[in-house]
Amino acid sequence: MDSTPNSPPARSTSPEPWVSPSLALGAIPQLDRSVSTASSVSSVSGRSASSRLSDSGRRRGYMRPEGTEFSRSARSRESVMNLGTIAHLQYYFARTGLLDSATGRVAKSRKLGSRTASGTEPLSPGLDGDFSSLSLASPDSQVEHQLGEGFVESPLDEHGTMAWEDNEPMMLPPTVSTYKNNPVYVPPPPDMTVLRRELRESLAESMKHLQELEKGFIDVQPDGNTATNGGADASNWHEVQGLNLLDVTTLAIRAAKNYYTAHEEPQRLYAIKSERAIRKELYDTLEVLKRMAIRNFGNGVQPYEVEQLKQWAVDIGTLLDTEEEKERLEHEERESWSWREGDWAGRERERELLFLRSFDSNPEPLPAWTDLDDAETPTPLLAALQSGLRLVHLHNNLVKRSQRHFEEIKQYHTDTAKPYRCADNLRYWVKAAELRWDVKLDVDVMGVVQGKDATAWKKFDAALLQWCQGVREEITSEWQKQKNQKRTPTLQIDPTYEEAL
């Protein structure tokens, strides 16, 4: 038996034995840029830097962008339409050399005499910075710098930048808008004085047209015909009257909606009339206008429709008058508080006690705030605030009276018979003080609830004094800014409009 192995049968599709192997066709990524083989070393290393970099339009890992057609829905998206701008910026960075420093593709040259990680002495590149003669795979591995095996430094021309072909189309550098977003203008919040004035003017204009219609009802002849001509002329006149009333009433409804939605203190507004009642009145008024428009103002505006629209305008005017009266009373009460200003040196606890009494909604007044001695028994004020329920109510009242209505304590224990409920209320108050008033308190909650630790009472007394001072300063600063705010009216009021109301 012959031990010599038989040669494999020859195939017609196999290449000839003397043909040198070539790179794979259609390889992704291209093998001449990522793999160095025995057959490709000589052909690749002999090429110039510019020819190697010009393969498929690539420049140091960047492909020159081509035109892209987006769908109709994609054109409306700003993020999609910025893709071309991003490609433009990348091309500019690649051409100017900024892409090299950003991505770290250019290796930092080592000092002479330094050794690589393998312990060999690296070959220094030419003084002129020409790396075009370096091949992708060096036999002695002396050109492998700290980039690792199989990587070489990016080829640079004599000026230290990339070699670009002369026939390549030029792309202009990006404009300022390419890398700097235009600031978005955010209009200031609406002025309540201006909104209220607009609402009053629109209501006065609507009332003037309604009164004209009421005069027309009085001028009706005994036979039922008006003073105007009948037939087609009367129908056209009714339509003109209806459209005019529709315009002025719609503007009044819009002004009312803007005033309700942009109100600075909606709690005070809804205390006069609930939000549900206000919305119902607006919808009822729109329904009246809708019925008038559906019949195309046939037979003119009816007396009951005029009465409904007039009643709505009168109710809105009454609401505004009531709100202004409440504002005046609050301002007078605020000016009467003595703790707002003055020198209170040495009487800090007296001042803060007056501050607490001004916002305490409990019918039983707070006791005097005396100094705490070393005894384990608390002062009358601390004993009244031990459950934490009164502190929670004080916090909520102060939040409502401030201009920033947030971090109100909505869940708390009203039944404080159990000690853990008192502890929870105190924790709610301490956390709300930190989140809303930016006052960090140090309170031994369990020590206060148990009431047997003199140190816990001292901490509670100091925390209460700190909280009162921080809240009072913020509240008074808000009132001072509101008082000094200059509100320049932007609308001119006709005195006849005010007389109509």
C-alpha positions as CSV (number, residue, x, y, z in Angstrom):
1,M,0.0,0.0,0.0
2,D,1.4,3.3,-1.1
3,S,2.0,5.6,1.9
4,T,2.5,8.7,-0.2
5,P,-0.6,11.0,0.1
6,N,-2.4,11.7,-3.2
7,S,-2.6,15.3,-4.4
8,P,-6.0,16.9,-4.4
9,P,-7.8,16.9,-7.7
10,A,-7.3,20.1,-9.7
11,R,-10.4,22.2,-10.4
12,S,-11.1,24.3,-13.4
13,T,-12.0,27.3,-11.3
14,S,-8.8,27.2,-9.2
15,P,-6.1,29.8,-10.1
16,E,-2.8,28.8,-11.4
17,P,-0.1,28.0,-8.7
18,W,2.3,30.6,-9.9
19,V,-0.3,33.5,-9.6
20,S,0.3,35.7,-6.5
21,P,-2.7,36.0,-4.2
22,S,-4.7,39.3,-4.4
23,L,-6.9,41.1,-2.0
24,A,-10.5,40.1,-1.5
25,L,-13.0,41.7,-3.8
26,G,-15.5,44.0,-2.2
27,A,-14.1,43.6,1.3
28,I,-15.5,45.9,3.9
29,P,-13.5,47.7,5.2
30,Q,-10.9,47.7,2.4
31,L,-8.0,45.5,3.1
32,D,-5.4,47.8,1.8
33,R,-6.2,50.2,4.7
34,S,-6.7,47.7,7.5
35,V,-4.7,44.5,6.8
36,S,-1.1,44.1,5.7
37,T,-0.3,40.8,4.0
38,A,2.8,39.4,2.4
39,S,1.5,40.1,-1.1
40,S,0.2,43.6,-0.3
41,V,3.1,45.1,1.6
42,S,5.2,46.0,-1.3
43,S,2.3,47.4,-3.4
44,V,0.8,49.4,-0.6
45,S,4.0,50.7,1.0
46,G,5.3,52.0,-2.3
47,R,2.4,54.3,-2.9
48,S,2.5,57.9,-1.9
49,A,0.6,59.4,1.0
50,S,-1.8,61.4,-1.2
51,S,-2.7,58.3,-3.3
52,R,-3.3,56.1,-0.3
53,L,-5.5,58.8,1.3
54,S,-7.5,59.4,-1.8
55,D,-9.0,56.0,-1.9
56,S,-12.8,56.2,-2.2
57,G,-12.7,59.9,-1.2
58,R,-11.6,59.0,2.4
59,R,-9.6,61.5,4.5
60,R,-8.3,60.1,7.8
61,G,-11.5,58.2,8.5
62,Y,-13.8,60.8,7.0
63,M,-15.8,60.3,3.8
64,R,-16.7,63.4,1.8
65,P,-20.5,63.8,2.1
66,E,-22.7,63.4,-0.9
67,G,-26.1,64.9,-1.7
68,T,-29.0,63.3,0.1
69,E,-32.6,63.5,-0.7
70,F,-34.9,63.6,2.4
71,S,-38.6,62.7,2.5
72,R,-41.2,65.4,3.0
73,S,-41.7,64.5,6.7
74,A,-38.0,64.5,7.3
75,R,-37.6,68.0,5.9
76,S,-39.7,69.4,8.6
77,R,-37.4,68.1,11.3
78,E,-34.6,70.4,12.4
79,S,-32.4,67.5,13.5
80,V,-32.6,65.8,10.1
81,M,-31.9,69.0,8.2
82,N,-28.8,69.6,10.3
83,L,-27.1,66.5,9.0
84,G,-25.7,68.3,6.1
85,T,-24.3,71.0,8.4
86,I,-22.6,68.4,10.5
87,A,-21.0,66.8,7.5
88,H,-19.9,70.2,6.4
89,L,-18.2,70.8,9.7
90,Q,-16.5,67.4,9.8
91,Y,-15.1,68.1,6.3
92,Y,-13.8,71.5,7.4
93,F,-12.1,70.0,10.5
94,A,-10.6,67.2,8.4
95,R,-9.1,69.6,5.9
96,T,-7.7,72.0,8.4
97,G,-6.1,69.3,10.5
98,L,-8.4,69.8,13.5
99,L,-9.8,66.3,13.1
100,D,-6.3,64.9,13.9
101,S,-6.0,66.6,17.2
102,A,-9.6,65.9,18.2
103,T,-9.5,62.2,17.5
104,G,-5.8,61.6,18.4
105,R,-4.9,60.0,15.1
106,V,-1.6,61.7,15.0
107,A,0.8,60.1,17.4
108,K,3.0,62.2,19.6
109,S,6.6,61.7,18.8
110,R,8.8,60.4,21.6
111,K,11.9,62.1,22.8
112,L,15.2,60.8,21.5
113,G,16.6,58.0,23.5
114,S,13.2,56.9,24.9
115,R,12.1,53.3,24.4
116,T,8.8,51.8,23.5
117,A,6.8,49.4,25.5
118,S,8.7,46.5,23.9
119,G,12.1,47.9,24.9
120,T,13.3,48.7,21.4
121,E,14.6,52.1,20.3
122,P,12.0,53.7,17.9
123,L,13.2,55.3,14.7
124,S,12.6,59.0,14.6
125,P,10.8,60.3,11.6
126,G,12.4,62.8,9.2
127,L,13.0,66.3,10.4
128,D,10.8,67.6,7.6
129,G,7.8,65.6,8.9
130,D,7.5,63.4,5.8
131,F,5.9,60.1,6.7
132,S,5.0,59.1,3.2
133,S,7.9,56.6,3.0
134,L,6.7,54.6,5.9
135,S,5.0,51.4,5.0
136,L,2.0,49.8,6.8
137,A,4.1,46.9,8.0
138,S,7.7,47.3,8.9
139,P,9.8,44.1,9.0
140,D,11.8,45.1,12.0
141,S,8.9,46.7,13.8
142,Q,10.9,49.7,14.5
143,V,8.3,52.3,13.4
144,E,5.6,51.0,15.7
145,H,5.1,53.8,18.1
146,Q,2.7,53.9,21.0
147,L,-0.3,53.4,18.7
148,G,0.1,49.7,18.9
149,E,0.9,46.9,16.5
150,G,-0.3,47.4,12.9
151,F,-0.8,51.1,13.3
152,V,1.4,53.9,11.9
153,E,1.2,57.6,12.1
154,S,-1.0,59.5,9.8
155,P,0.8,60.6,6.6
156,L,1.5,64.3,6.5
157,D,3.0,66.5,3.9
158,E,5.9,68.8,4.3
159,H,3.8,71.5,5.9
160,G,2.4,69.1,8.5
161,T,-1.0,68.9,7.0
162,M,-2.8,66.4,4.8
163,A,-2.1,66.1,1.1
164,W,-5.1,66.8,-1.0
165,E,-5.6,66.4,-4.7
166,D,-5.7,69.5,-6.8
167,N,-8.7,68.4,-8.8
168,E,-10.9,67.9,-5.7
169,P,-13.8,70.4,-5.5
170,M,-13.3,73.1,-2.8
171,M,-15.8,73.3,0.1
172,L,-16.1,76.7,1.8
173,P,-15.5,76.8,5.6
174,P,-18.6,76.7,7.7
175,T,-20.3,79.9,8.6
176,V,-20.9,81.1,12.1
177,S,-24.4,79.7,12.1
178,T,-22.9,76.2,11.5
179,Y,-21.4,75.9,15.0
180,K,-23.1,78.6,16.9
181,N,-26.8,78.4,17.6
182,N,-28.8,81.6,17.4
183,P,-30.3,82.5,20.8
184,V,-34.0,81.9,21.1
185,Y,-35.8,85.0,22.3
186,V,-38.2,84.2,25.1
187,P,-40.6,87.1,25.7
188,P,-41.1,88.3,29.2
189,P,-44.2,87.2,31.2
190,P,-47.2,89.3,30.5
191,D,-47.9,92.2,32.8
192,M,-51.0,91.8,34.9
193,T,-51.7,95.6,34.6
194,V,-51.7,95.4,30.8
195,L,-53.8,92.2,30.7
196,R,-56.4,93.7,33.1
197,R,-56.5,96.9,31.1
198,E,-57.0,95.0,27.8
199,L,-59.8,93.0,29.4
200,R,-61.6,96.1,30.6
201,E,-61.3,97.8,27.2
202,S,-62.6,94.8,25.4
203,L,-65.5,94.5,27.8
204,A,-66.3,98.2,27.4
205,E,-66.3,97.8,23.6
206,S,-68.6,94.9,23.8
207,M,-70.9,96.7,26.2
208,K,-71.1,99.6,23.9
209,H,-72.4,97.4,21.0
210,L,-74.8,95.6,23.3
211,Q,-76.3,99.0,24.4
212,E,-76.7,100.0,20.8
213,L,-78.7,96.8,20.2
214,E,-80.9,97.5,23.2
215,K,-81.7,101.0,21.8
216,G,-82.7,99.3,18.6
217,F,-85.2,97.1,20.5
218,I,-86.8,100.2,22.0
219,D,-87.1,101.9,18.6
220,V,-89.2,99.0,17.3
221,Q,-92.5,100.3,15.7
222,P,-95.9,99.2,17.0
223,D,-96.5,97.0,14.0
224,G,-93.3,95.1,14.8
225,N,-91.1,96.6,12.1
226,T,-88.0,98.5,12.9
227,A,-87.1,101.9,11.6
228,T,-84.9,100.4,8.9
229,N,-86.1,99.1,5.6
230,G,-87.4,95.6,5.4
231,G,-86.6,92.7,3.1
232,A,-83.1,92.2,1.8
233,D,-81.8,95.4,3.3
234,A,-83.0,94.4,6.8
235,S,-81.4,91.0,6.4
236,N,-78.0,92.5,5.4
237,W,-78.2,95.0,8.2
238,H,-78.9,92.2,10.7
239,E,-75.9,90.3,9.4
240,V,-73.6,93.4,9.7
241,Q,-74.8,93.9,13.3
242,G,-74.3,90.3,14.2
243,L,-70.8,90.1,12.7
244,N,-69.8,93.3,14.5
245,L,-71.1,91.9,17.8
246,L,-69.4,88.6,17.1
247,D,-66.0,90.3,16.6
248,V,-66.0,92.5,19.7
249,T,-67.4,89.7,21.9
250,T,-64.8,87.2,20.7
251,L,-62.0,89.7,21.4
252,A,-63.4,90.1,25.0
253,I,-63.5,86.3,25.5
254,R,-59.9,86.0,24.3
255,A,-58.8,88.8,26.6
256,A,-60.6,87.1,29.5
257,K,-58.9,83.8,28.7
258,N,-55.5,85.4,28.6
259,Y,-56.1,87.1,31.9
260,Y,-57.2,83.9,33.6
261,T,-54.4,81.7,32.3
262,A,-51.6,84.2,32.9
263,H,-52.7,85.3,36.3
264,E,-49.9,85.7,38.8
265,E,-51.9,84.6,41.8
266,P,-54.6,82.2,40.6
267,Q,-55.5,81.2,44.2
268,R,-56.8,84.7,45.0
269,L,-58.8,84.7,41.7
270,Y,-60.4,81.3,42.3
271,A,-61.2,82.3,45.9
272,I,-63.6,84.9,44.4
273,K,-65.0,82.5,41.8
274,S,-64.1,78.9,41.1
275,E,-62.3,77.9,38.0
276,R,-65.2,75.6,37.0
277,A,-67.6,78.5,37.2
278,I,-65.3,80.8,35.1
279,R,-65.0,78.1,32.4
280,K,-68.7,77.5,32.3
281,E,-69.4,81.2,31.8
282,L,-67.0,81.3,28.9
283,Y,-68.4,78.2,27.3
284,D,-72.0,79.5,27.7
285,T,-71.0,82.8,26.0
286,L,-69.4,81.0,23.1
287,E,-72.5,78.8,22.7
288,V,-74.7,82.0,22.4
289,L,-72.4,83.3,19.7
290,K,-72.4,79.9,18.0
291,R,-76.2,79.8,17.8
292,M,-76.2,83.3,16.3
293,A,-73.7,82.4,13.6
294,I,-75.5,79.1,12.7
295,R,-78.7,80.9,11.8
296,N,-76.7,83.5,9.9
297,F,-78.0,86.2,12.2
298,G,-81.5,85.8,10.9
299,N,-84.1,88.3,12.3
300,G,-81.2,90.1,14.0
301,V,-79.8,89.6,17.5
302,Q,-82.6,88.5,19.9
303,P,-83.1,90.4,23.2
304,Y,-82.4,87.3,25.3
305,E,-79.1,86.8,23.6
306,V,-78.1,90.4,24.2
307,E,-79.1,89.9,27.9
308,Q,-76.9,86.9,28.2
309,L,-73.9,88.5,26.7
310,K,-74.4,91.6,28.8
311,Q,-74.7,89.6,32.0
312,W,-71.4,87.9,31.3
313,A,-69.7,91.2,30.7
314,V,-71.1,92.6,34.0
315,D,-70.0,89.5,35.9
316,I,-66.4,89.8,34.6
317,G,-66.4,93.5,35.6
318,T,-67.6,92.6,39.1
319,L,-64.9,90.0,39.4
320,L,-62.2,92.5,38.5
321,D,-63.6,95.0,40.9
322,T,-63.6,92.4,43.7
323,E,-60.1,91.3,43.0
324,E,-58.8,94.9,43.0
325,E,-60.5,95.5,46.3
326,K,-58.9,92.4,47.8
327,E,-55.5,93.6,46.5
328,R,-56.0,96.9,48.2
329,L,-56.9,95.4,51.5
330,E,-53.9,93.0,51.4
331,H,-51.6,95.9,50.6
332,E,-53.0,97.9,53.6
333,E,-52.6,94.9,55.9
334,R,-49.1,94.3,54.7
335,E,-48.1,97.9,55.4
336,S,-49.5,97.7,58.9
337,W,-47.1,94.9,59.9
338,S,-44.4,96.3,62.1
339,W,-42.0,93.3,61.7
340,R,-41.3,94.2,58.1
341,E,-38.8,97.0,58.8
342,G,-36.9,98.6,61.7
343,D,-34.1,97.7,64.0
344,W,-34.8,94.6,66.0
345,A,-31.4,94.0,67.5
346,G,-31.7,92.0,70.6
347,R,-35.4,91.3,70.0
348,E,-35.1,88.7,67.3
349,R,-37.5,86.2,68.9
350,E,-40.1,88.9,69.4
351,R,-39.9,89.9,65.7
352,E,-40.2,86.3,64.5
353,L,-43.2,85.7,66.8
354,L,-45.0,88.6,65.2
355,F,-44.1,87.2,61.8
356,L,-45.6,83.8,62.7
357,R,-48.8,85.3,64.1
358,S,-49.3,87.3,60.9
359,F,-49.7,84.0,58.9
360,D,-51.1,81.7,61.5
361,S,-54.6,80.5,60.6
362,N,-55.3,78.8,64.0
363,P,-57.9,80.7,66.0
364,E,-55.8,80.1,69.2
365,P,-52.9,82.6,69.1
366,L,-49.4,81.5,69.5
367,P,-47.9,81.9,73.0
368,A,-44.9,84.1,73.8
369,W,-41.5,83.0,72.5
370,T,-39.2,83.0,75.6
371,D,-35.6,81.9,75.9
372,L,-35.0,78.2,76.5
373,D,-33.2,77.3,79.7
374,D,-31.3,74.1,80.4
375,A,-34.4,72.3,81.7
376,E,-36.0,69.4,79.9
377,T,-39.4,71.0,79.7
378,P,-40.0,73.1,76.6
379,T,-41.3,76.7,76.3
380,P,-45.0,77.2,75.7
381,L,-44.3,78.1,72.0
382,L,-42.2,75.0,71.4
383,A,-44.9,72.8,73.1
384,A,-47.6,74.3,70.8
385,L,-45.4,73.4,67.7
386,Q,-44.4,70.0,68.9
387,S,-46.9,68.1,66.8
388,G,-45.6,69.7,63.6
389,L,-49.2,70.3,62.3
390,R,-49.1,74.0,63.0
391,L,-45.8,74.3,61.3
392,V,-47.2,72.6,58.2
393,H,-50.1,75.1,58.1
394,L,-47.7,78.0,58.5
395,H,-45.5,76.7,55.6
396,N,-48.5,76.3,53.3
397,N,-49.9,79.8,54.1
398,L,-46.5,81.4,53.4
399,V,-46.2,79.5,50.1
400,K,-49.6,80.8,49.1
401,R,-48.7,84.4,50.0
402,S,-45.4,84.3,48.1
403,Q,-45.0,84.7,44.4
404,R,-43.5,81.2,43.8
405,H,-46.2,78.7,44.5
406,F,-44.4,75.4,44.8
407,E,-43.3,72.7,47.3
408,E,-46.6,73.0,49.3
409,I,-47.0,70.2,51.8
410,K,-50.1,68.4,50.5
411,Q,-50.0,65.2,52.6
412,Y,-49.6,65.4,56.4
413,H,-51.2,64.0,59.5
414,T,-54.1,65.9,61.0
415,D,-54.6,63.4,63.9
416,T,-51.4,63.7,66.0
417,A,-52.4,61.3,68.8
418,K,-49.6,58.9,67.8
419,P,-46.0,60.0,68.2
420,Y,-44.9,58.8,64.8
421,R,-47.4,61.1,63.1
422,C,-45.9,64.1,64.9
423,A,-42.5,62.9,63.8
424,D,-43.7,62.7,60.2
425,N,-45.1,66.2,60.3
426,L,-41.9,67.6,61.6
427,R,-39.9,65.7,58.9
428,Y,-42.3,67.1,56.2
429,W,-41.7,70.6,57.5
430,V,-37.9,70.2,57.6
431,K,-37.7,68.8,54.1
432,A,-40.0,71.5,52.7
433,A,-37.9,74.2,54.3
434,E,-34.9,72.9,52.4
435,L,-36.6,72.5,49.1
436,R,-38.8,75.7,49.1
437,W,-37.0,78.2,51.2
438,D,-33.4,76.9,50.8
439,V,-33.0,76.7,54.6
440,K,-31.3,73.5,55.9
441,L,-32.4,72.7,59.4
442,D,-30.9,70.4,62.0
443,V,-33.8,69.0,64.1
444,D,-33.8,65.9,66.3
445,V,-37.3,64.8,65.4
446,M,-37.6,61.9,67.8
447,G,-36.1,63.9,70.6
448,V,-38.7,66.6,70.1
449,V,-41.6,64.2,69.9
450,Q,-40.5,62.3,73.1
451,G,-39.9,65.6,74.9
452,K,-37.3,64.4,77.3
453,D,-34.1,65.7,75.8
454,A,-32.9,69.3,76.5
455,T,-30.5,69.2,73.6
456,A,-33.3,68.3,71.2
457,W,-35.4,71.3,72.4
458,K,-32.4,73.6,71.9
459,K,-31.9,72.4,68.4
460,F,-35.6,72.8,67.7
461,D,-35.6,76.4,69.0
462,A,-32.5,77.3,67.0
463,A,-34.0,75.7,63.8
464,L,-37.3,77.5,64.3
465,L,-35.5,80.8,64.6
466,Q,-33.4,80.1,61.5
467,W,-36.5,79.1,59.5
468,C,-38.4,82.3,60.4
469,Q,-35.5,84.5,59.5
470,G,-34.9,82.8,56.1
471,V,-38.6,82.8,55.1
472,R,-39.2,86.4,56.3
473,E,-36.3,87.7,54.3
474,E,-37.5,86.0,51.1
475,I,-41.1,87.2,51.5
476,T,-40.1,90.8,52.3
477,S,-37.7,90.9,49.3
478,E,-40.5,89.7,47.0
479,W,-42.8,92.4,48.2
480,Q,-40.2,95.1,47.9
481,K,-39.4,94.0,44.3
482,Q,-43.1,94.0,43.5
483,K,-43.5,97.5,45.0
484,N,-40.5,98.9,43.1
485,Q,-41.5,97.3,39.8
486,K,-42.3,99.9,37.2
487,R,-45.2,98.9,35.1
488,T,-45.5,101.2,32.1
489,P,-49.0,101.0,30.5
490,T,-48.9,100.3,26.8
491,L,-52.5,100.9,26.0
492,Q,-54.5,104.1,25.8
493,I,-57.9,104.0,27.5
494,D,-60.8,106.0,26.1
495,P,-62.7,107.5,29.1
496,T,-66.0,106.7,27.3
497,Y,-65.1,103.0,27.6
498,E,-64.9,103.2,31.4
499,E,-68.2,105.1,31.5
500,A,-69.9,102.3,29.5
501,L,-69.1,99.9,32.4
